[in-house]
Amino acid sequence: MICSIVLGFYPMMNELSLFVLLSLCVLMDVIDGFVARGLAQTSEFGRVFDMEVDAYFVMIMGMYFYFTTSLGLWLLLPGILRYGYRVMIWQLALDAFKESKKAYAAWLAGINFVLLLAAIIAPVNVQSVILWLSILIVSISFSISFYEVLRYAKAY
């Protein structure tokens, strides 16, 4: 949530300030997860809430890059995939489907966050490569998730 407030002020900030503030937001998310697991204070609500906040961050960053670069609507795809995924589960009436958190997904999300942060301060020619790599990583991860839901729906 803090990232959306920070991004609301991006026209008044330089890239380095934006990078530092958003890096702090991501760092707080990481620390929160470690502390919750370390103190055995995890919950189903926290697990789902964390995934939603992460998806929101990706969506907000996609909107930021959409408005500040010339790469087009593709930048919004990673942010939309999470919500398309949830709508698909809802439309297929798969209430019993339990979304599992995969170890590779956590690593891919971490790599994606680093890429999004790096793209803020990267030179323009490198920035586009970084953003396309981010889109590719999120798309591959969600392709696997969509496949698992469809496989579950077929067996259901």
N, C-alpha and C positions, 0 to 999 in steps of 0.2 A: 504494500500500500504506500509505503514511504516513497518507493521509486516513482510512482505516478505523480506525487507532489513535486519531487525533484525534477522530473521531466517537464512538468508544467512551467518550470522556470528556465528551461534550457535556452530560450532566446537571449537571456540575460547572462548566461554562463559561458565560459570558454570550455573547450573539450576536456582539458585537464581537470577542471573543477568537477565537471559532470562525471568524468571517469572515476575520480576519487570518491565522490558521494555514492555513486551506484555500486562501486566496489565495496564500500562499507555496508551497503544494504545486503549484498550477496554474502559478505563475510558474516553478518549478523544471522542470516538464514542458516549458514553452515554451522556456526557456533551453537545456535539454538538446537539444531538436530543432534549434535554431539552431546550437548548437556542433557537433553531429554533422554537419549539412549543411555548415557552414563549414569544418570540418576534413576533409571527405570521409570521414567515419567511419560512414556509413550502411550498413545491411545489411538483407536481407530479414527476418531475425529481429527486428531493431530496429523495422522498419516495422510488423510484425504485433504485436509486443509493445506498442508504443505505442498501437495501436488497441485492444488488449485492456485496457490499463491505463486508457485514457480511458473505455471502456465500463464498467469496474469503478467508476470514479469516479462516473459518471452513475447507476449502479445504487445505490451507497452513498448518494448524495445523495437519490435517490428514496426510499430506505428512511428516511432521516433525516426528510424532509418528510412521509412517510406517518405516522410516529410523532409528529410535532410539529404537524401541521395536521389539518384535518377534510376535506381534499379527497378522501380515499379511495384506493382501489386504483389509480386512474388514474396516480398518481404513480410507480407501479412500471413502467408501460409502457415508458418510454424505456430503462430499464436492461435490460428483458427482450428488447427488439427485437433487440439485437446477438446475443444467444445463440439466439434463434429463427431469425435469419438464418443463423447457422453450422449449426444443426441442419438447416435446410432444404437447405443445400448438401450436407451429409453424407448426408441421406436420399435425395436425388436422385442420389447417387453421382457428383457432379460434381468429381472430383479434378482435372480439367484446368482447371476454372474458376479464373481468376486474378482475385482481387479487386483492382480498381484504386482507387487513392486519388484522388478527384476534388478539384479545387481548391475547388469550392463546398462540398464536405463539410468541408474543413478550416475554412473560414469559418463554416459553420453550427455546427460543434463549438465553435469559439471563442466565438461568440455565445451558444451554450447554456451554456458554462461561466460566462460573465459573468452570464447570467440566474440560474443556480443560486446563484452567490455573492451576487448582489444580493438574491435572495429571502431570504437569511439575515437581513439587516439591514433589509429593507423592512417598512413597516407592514402589518398583517394584510390590509387591503382591497387594497393594491397587490400584496402577496405572492401572492395567489391568481391575479391577472392574469398576473404574471410566470411563475408555475409552469405555467399553462395555455399560455402562449406557448412555453415550453420544451418541453412535451409536443408541441405542434403542430409545432415546428421539427424535432424528432427524428423524429416520425412521418412527416413529408413526406420527409425525407432517406432514411429506411429504406424508404419506399414505392417510391422510385426504385430503390434497391438490390434490393429484392425483385423488382421488374419486370424488371430487367436479368438477374437469375439465371433467372427463368422464361423470358425470351426466349432466353437461352443454352441452357437445358434443352430447349426446343422445337426449336431448331436442331441440337442435339446428337443 
